Amino acid sequence: MKSLKNLTFKNKNLNSIMVSVIVSFSLTLLISYQYGYSQLADNQNINVLINRGNSLFDENKYEESIKYFDEVLKIDPKDVDALYNKGVALNGLGKYIEAMQTFDEVLKIDPKDVDALYSKGASLGALSRYNEEIQTYDELLKIDPNYVDALYNKGVALGDLGKHIEAIQTYDELLKIDPNYVSALYNKGVSLNSLGKYIEAIQTYDKVLEIDPNYVDALLNKGVSLGMLGRDDDAIKYIDQVLEIDPSNPNALHAKKLISGALDKQ
């Protein structure tokens, strides 16, 4: 969720018909005071409403949080924080099309809002609209080339499209910025596996396991890669490590059954 922005007060120039200099001056002071008080109340209400909406979001009460963001938007239809947070809450409800529409409202106000672009991309990804998702992340990355989560999601989307070479290139861009981004390392390994580059995949999974020795999917995929190289005994060792951590892991049980069957035939 985005943090609240500091709210500023603006004074309007009020015109009144002059009856006398004294009356006009007094009237202007009174109207200015009333306007300032009203705006102050609105801004205080916005703070209270957004904070309440954020608290409900943190409790996963997305529908209730949206009601508070909508109250803010009745006061100020262009409040980007309320719009953005409403979009995130809609994402949480799985209402991805409505979420995208809300992020688009943010982007009409601020086309360079990288968080809105990122979240719009995530909505597109949830709808399996991967090409549009990638285009959205590319827009974002023109503004902020170091937005690692956008690079990560772009890599995932490229992988979903079967563009594994491009996915690997994207993960490598990310890993130059953050070498310990473990999910990027893992997914790079997955793409290498998909390309049949099992040795490179194993090397990549090893980097994952240096950071997190209990990363179950990296252990499992390393085992599978070893099996693809015909190193069945080594493969079983890594799959057994998975089953020590998660004894009911269905993928590990299936892989062990297949590899053990291959060993029995030897």
MOLINUR-V501670 format. One line per field, one symbol per residue. ss: DSSP state (2 for helix, 1 for strand, 0 for the rest). phi: phi as a letter, one per 20 degrees, with the letter a starting at -180 (. if undefined). psi: psi as a letter, one per 20 degrees, with the letter a starting at -180 (. if undefined). Layout:
ss->???
phi->???
psi->???
This chain:
ss->00000000000000000000222222222222222222222222222222222222220002222222222222200002222222222222000222222222222220000222222222222200022222222222222000022222222222220002222222222222200002222222222222000222222222222220000222222222222200022222222222222000022222222222222220
phi->.fffefeddcdeeddcfeebfffffffffffffffffffgfffffggfffffffffffemefffffgffffffffbfdffffffffffffgfemeffffgffffffffecfdffffffffgfffffemefffgfgfffgfffecfdffffffffffffffemefffffffffffffecfdffffgfffffffgfemefffffffffffffecfdfgffffffgfffffenefffffgfffffffecgdffffffffffffffffff
psi->qqqqqppqpqpqoppqpogrggggggggggggggghgghggghggggggghgggghghjkmgghhhhhhhhgihgnikohgggghggghhghijmhghgghghhgghhgnijnhhggghgghggghjkmhghgghghhggihgnijnhhggghgggggghjjmhghgghghhggihgnijnhhggghggghgghjjmhghgghghhhghhgniknghggghgggghhhjjmhghghghhhhghhgnhjohhgggghgghhhhhhi.
